[in-house]
């Protein structure tokens, strides 16, 4: 499983894109489901059954809203179950069971659930079995519990329009396939068969489904309502209804990596049409987003060489980044996300405004310029509001704040060690902006830092004279391996102190949702017995 686990996020994204090609309003259905769950239970840890849950798309979104939820995911497909298990990382119970088997409930970890959720899955069952399944689900639900089935349910009163909408949706879907924006169902499974870790599971899947799934059966909503009443549900009705067309929504361009992370965290990856050369994209999206900002590749340069290059460019009035104006205009964006925080980190917003004026482009421009952790969280709300998804932003923000509160509670009352942060090693820069907030929230005492101000060059003596107990090396532009190499050169300057390298670009220096991962990782360094250890690739002790 090792090769697969490295790319689990890519497989999950690829599955979501493939499913969205069939169901453009998929996220709306998921949002409605979870709105209903929150409405019927006041528990922070409701029991939720993700029925025929596939790769865990519903479970992952449920955990974003309700991090303490007790999730059970049931499916039979070994490929999808494997992706789900790797994606959920122990946050849900994953169960292998066949819904065609009347004894499937025996495999469940709980006798009762607050909600049973399923989407575009039960149409593989015939009518008799689905009616019986509804009765089995009714018996599983606690008093006041909820079943939401977000499956295809055609309206028999609109046969002509329904067929026309389906034809339109099919044309959009085929266009996405042709553009490489999504894989078709068959192409996705061909990629699975070519993956060295998933191929054996694909063979096992073939044994389970030797002739493929049963034919789809999509009865109208009235059939479902009658079957649910017969199963004993007290209230039945249509919770949400959408069309079968496709709304492409707002077109977004991100001119800085942290904004790209926010866009994906808000579930707007499909709306993102332009990025920078430094943005880190899910593997499924690489090559299908236009790169509208270029720059010099510094991956093979030393810290000294990078610093010399930056200083020489700035002194000469040159640019570190190049905006491909024509490419930007061709994308016809509705909203452009940019910044004025740091001319070294990303393209300044005045360059964008000048280019838009020159091109006659009327896109909305939002500049994200946070200096503190609280302001970083505020940028998530700002992007959500401008992009038309304020509820998603509120949900995301609530989950992030809950995680920060959990760290605060875990480290409360414990001794605070003195922590220095080195953001660059040659010459040395101490940490500023939101980084001291990360340390303080994680239960440390930041020393020789510049809270809420720009990171600045300092003499080594300022850092060593602060007598830190712990030194965190987080060089901007580097992930863990690069940070570790630089931390090894720093360690001799701090005898007696712990020296740690962190995945700087991933969890420290980019002002996006993953800063909360950074708080959790730093807390694991400072108070390892109070919080879970971060995933591999986040931190490494070098001295």
N, C-alpha and C positions, 0 to 999 in steps of 0.2 A: 504493500500500500504506500510505501514512501514516495514514489514518483507522483502518485495521484494526489496525496495530501498536500504536496507543494502547490498544486494548481487547483485546489478545491474551490477557491473563490472564482477562478476562471470557469470551472465547470458549472457552478451555480449560476453565474451571470449568463453563461451560454444557454442554459436551460430556460432561464427567465426570458431572454430575448426570443428564443424559439417559441415559447408559449405565448408571449405578447404578440407575435405575428398572427397567431390565431385569435387572440383575445385582446384587442387594443385597450379595452377598459378594465383589464385585469386588476390593476392597482385600485381602481375605484371600488371594485367588488370586495377586495381585501379590506380596504378602509371601512366599508359599510359593515362587514362582518365584525370587525374589531370594535367599531362604535357600539354595536349591539351587545357585544360581550361586556364592555365597560358599563353599559346601561343596566344590565340585569344583575350584576354582582358588584358589591362594594368591598370585596376581598382583594387584598394586594396580590394574593397567590391563587387565583382561580384554577381549577382543574380543567384543562382544555384537551379535547381529543381531536387531533388532526387526522381525519379519516381519508384513506387513500392519499396520503400526504406527499407522495413522490419524493422530491429532493428536499422537502422541508420549507418550501416558499412561505406557506401560511405560518408555520411554527416560528420561523425567523422573524417575521413581521410582528407576530404576537409577542415575542420576547423583547422586541424593541419598545413596544408600548407597555408591556407588563413583565418587567425583568424577573419577577419572582413567580411567574406563572408555573404551574406544574403541568408540563406538556407531555402528551403521549402521541407519538406519530405511528400510524399503522399503514403498512403497504406490503405488497407481495414481491414487487420487482426488485431483484438483488442489486441491480445497477443503481437505481434511484435511491434505494435504502442506504447504500454505501456512501453516496454523495451526501445524503441527509445526515448520516451519523458523523461524517467528517466535518460538515458545516456546523452542526449543532454543538459539537465539542462537549458532550456530556450534559448539556442544559435541558435535554429532553430524553424521555425513554423511547427508544426506537424498537418497534415490535414488528416482527414478520408474521403476517396472518392473511388468509384468503377470505375476502368478504363473501365469497360464494359458499363458504363453509359455515353452517349454522352455529358451530362451536367457536367462532373466531373471538368472542368476548372473553373466553377463558384465558387468553394470553395477556389480557390487559392488567396493568399493575394496580388499578383502582376499581372499586365496585361502582362508584358514581362519579359523574362529571357535571361541571357547571355549564359547559358548552361543548357542542360537537360541530366542527367546521369542516366543510369539504367544498371543493371547487373543480368543475369540469372533469369529474372522475367517475361518477356513478352511472353515467350514460352507457357504460360497458355492461351493466347488469340488465337482465330481462325484467319485465314488469312484475312478475310474481315474486322474484327474488328481491327487487327493490322495495316492494310493498312490505315484505317480511322484514327487511333490513330496517325500515322505518320503525317497526314495532320493537325491534331489538335495541335500536337507539333510544326509543322512548323509555325503555326499562333501565337504561344506563344513566339517564339524566336525573340529577337531584331535583327536589322541588324548586320550581322557578327556573329550571335549566332551559337551555336554548339550543336548537338545531338550526344551522344555516347551510343550505345547499345552493351554492352559486354555480349551478350547471346551466347548460344550454336549455332553454325552455321557450320554444317558438310560440308566437301568437297566431292561433288558427284564424283569427279574424282579419289578418293582413297577409294572405298568401302571395299576392302579386308583389306588394312592396317588400315583404320579407325576402322573397327570392331576388329582387333587385338589389337590396342591401347586401345580401350574401354575395352576389356577383361583384359588387363594388368592393367589399372587403377582400374577396379573393384576388382582385386585381391589385389592390394595395399590397397584399401579402406577397404576391409574385414579384412585384416591383422591389420590395425589400430584399427578397431572395436574390434577385438579379444584381442589386447594388452591393450585396455582401453584408447588409445590415443585420441579417439574421440567417440562421440555418433552417432549412426545412426539417420536418420530422425525420424523414429518411436520412438526410445528410447528417443530422445530429447523431443518429444511431450508427452511422458509418464511422464517425469520429470516435465514438465509444469503442467500436470494434478494433480500431487502430491503436487505441491506448494500451500500453503494455500492462498496466495495472487493472484496467476495467475490462479488457478483452475476455478473461476467464469468466467474469461475472456475466458478460453478454452471452456467452455460450450457455451458462446456467439459465439465463433468462429465456433463451430459445427452447430449452427443455420444458420450462414452465408454460410458455406460450408457443407451442410448435406451429400453430397456424395463425399466430398473431392474436390480438384481442378479439373478443366476440364482436359482432356488428354493433355499431352505435345505435342506441334507441333513445330518441329525444321526444318524449311526450310533452304536450303543452302544459303550462303552469297549472291549469285546472285539474289535470290528472294528479299532479303532485299534491295539490291542496286536498283533494278527496282522499288520497292515500294517507296523508298525514292525519286527517280527521279520523279515518278508520283505525289508525294506529294508536289513537288515544291522546293526541296532542290537544291541549286546552284551547290554544289560539293558533291559527294558521293564517298566513297571508303573504303578500308580496312585499318584501322588505326594500327591494331596489329593482329598477328595471332600466336597461340601457338598450341602445340599438346595436346593430351588427356592423355599422360603419366604422371608420377610423378617423379620430381627431388627432392630428399630429401635434397640436398644442404649441406652446411657446418655444421659439428657437433660441437656444442659449449658447453663448461663447464665453469661455473662461480663459482669462489671461494670466492666471496664477494657479499653481498646483493646489493650494489650500482651498480655493474656490471650487476647483474640480471635485475635491473630496466632499465638500458640502453638497454639491449638486447630486452626486451619487448617493450620499446619505439620505437625501430627500426623495430618492426614488425617481430622479429626473434624468437618468443617464441617457434615455432615448431622446430627450429633448436637447441634449448637448451636441452641438454640431461642429464646434471649433475649440481647439485647445492650444497649449504651448508645447514646445519640444521637451519640457521638463515635467509635464503632467504625467502622473502614474495612473494608467488606465487598466481596467480588467482586461485580461488577455483576449476575451471575446470581442472587445471594442478596439483593440489596436489595429490600426490600418483603416478604420472606417470613420475616424474623426479627422477633420481637416486641421493641419498644424498651421496656425496663423501667426505664431511668434517663434522665431528661431534665435539661435545664439551659439556661442562657442562651446564645444564639448570639452569639459575640463576634467573628465574622469581619469585621464592618465597623467594629470598634472599634480605636482606636489602642492601642499598648502602655501609654501613660499611663492611658487610660480603663479598660483592663482591670485594671491594677494598682489604680486607685482603687476599682473595683467590688469586687474581691476583698477589699481591706482593709476596706471599709465593711461587707461581708457578714460577715466574720469578727469584726469589732469588735462587731457587733450580735448575734452569736451565731446568725446566719442560716446557711442551707445553700446551697452552690454547686450542689448536685445534688439532684434529687428522685427518690426511689424510688417507682415505681408498684407498690405492694405487692400490690394485687389482681391486676394483670396478672402479677406474678411468681408468685403462688399458682396462678393458672389454668394456668401452664405446667407445674406439677408437676415441677420439676427434681430430678434426682438429685444433681447437683454444681453448686455456685455458686463461681465464681472471683472473688475480691475482693482488697482491699489495705488496709493501714494506713500505707503509706509516705508519702503526701502527700495532705492533705485538699483541696488545690487541684487535684490532678490527677484524682481519682476519688472515688467514694463510699466513706467509711470502713466497715470491716467491722462495727463495732458497730451502725451503722444497719441493716445487713442482719440481724444476729442478732436485734435487737429486733423487726424486722418479722416474721421467721420465728416467733419465740416468740408474737407476737400472733396470727399467722394459724394457728398449729399446724402449720406446714410442717416436715417433718423432713429437709430436704435437707442433704447434707454441704456444709460451707463450707470452702474452702481459701483462705487469705490469702497473697498473694505479695508479699513485702517485701524485695527484694534491694537491697543497697547497693553491691555491686561487680560487675564483669563475671562473675567466677566464680560469684557467687550468682545472677545472672541465668540462667546456664546450668543451675544446680541447679534453678531453678523449672521448667524444661522437664521434667526428670526427675520432679519432684513432680507436675506435671499429668498426665504420662503414667502414673505409678503410680496416681493416684487415678481416672483415667478408664479404667483397665484396659488400657492399651496400652503397657506398659513397654518392649517390644521396639522399637516405633516411636520412642519417646523416645530410647532408646539409640542407634538408628541416626541419628536427627536430630542428636543431640549429637555423635556421632563425626564426622559430616560438618562440623559447625560448628567443632569443634576442629581438624580437619585444615586448614580454611581459615585459622584463626588461626595455626596453626603455619607455614603457607606464607608468611604475611605476615612473621612473626617471622624466618624464614630469609632472606627477601628483603631485609630492612632491616638484618640483623645487620652490625655493624661500620661502619655508615655514620654520619656526624655527626648528632647529634640537635639539631634546632633547637628553640628555646624557643617554646612554644605557649600562648597564653592563649585561654580559651573564654568567650564572653559568652552566658549563657543568657537574659538579659533586658536590654533596653537603657534602659528608662526607668521606674523607676530601674535602675541596672546590678546584675546578679547574676552572680557567677562560678559556674563549674561545680562540682558535687559528685557524690556517688553514684558511678556507674560511668563517668562521662564521662572523668575523668583516666585510667582504665584503657584506654579506647579510644585516647587519644592516645599513651600509653606503648607499647601493643602495636603501634601503627602506626609507631613509630620516632621519636616526638617526646619532648620534655621538657616536661611540663605545668608551668605557672607560675601562681601566684595562684589555685590551685584548692583544693578541699576533698575529697581522695580518700576515698571510703567514708563521707562525711558529707553532711548536707543542703546543698544550694545556698543561698547566703546573699547578701543585699544587701551591696555594698561600695562605697566611693567610687571614682570613676574613677581616682584617683591610685594605688590599689593595683594596678590593672591596668596602667596606663602605666608605673609605676615598676618593674614586673617586666621591662621591656624585652623584650617578646616579638618574635621574628622573624616569627611567623605568628599571626594572630588569627582564630579561628573563631567565627562568629556563628550560634548555634543556638537561637533563641527557642522555648520550649515552646509548642505549639499552632499552629505555623506550618510550612508546607512551604517549598520553595525560593524561590518568588517573594516570599512575605512576609518570609522571612529576608533575602533580597537587599535589599529596600527598607530594612530596619532596618540592615543592614550598611553601606549607603551613608551613614547618619547617624553611624556609629561610625568610619568610616575616617579622617576628619580628626584624630581623637585619637591616631592611631598612625602618624605620618609615618615612612616608611621601612620599615614592616612590610607584609607581604602580608596582605590582609584577604579572607577567604573566607566566603561564605554556604553553609550546608548545609541539606538537607531535614531539619529537626530532628525533626519527628514521624515521619518515615519511617525514619531511620537513627541517631538519636542519643539522644533523650530517652525513648523508650518501651522499657521493659526486656523485649525479646523477641528472637526469632532474628535480626531485621534489624539488630541492633547489630553483627553481624559484617560486614554490608554497610557499616556506618559505619566500622569499623576499616579495611576495604579502601579506602574513599573517602578517609579521612584519610591513609592511606599514599600514595595517589596524589597528594595535595597535597604531602606532605612529601618524597616520594621518587618523583617521576613516572616515572623511568626504570627502576624496579625492579618495579612492579606494573601490571597493566592499568588503564586508565582506567575509572571507574565509568560506569554508564549515564546517559543524559541525564536531567536532573531531580534529580540527587543533589548536585552541588556547582557553585559559580559564583564566580569571582574578581571582586571589585569594586574592588580597589586593589592 
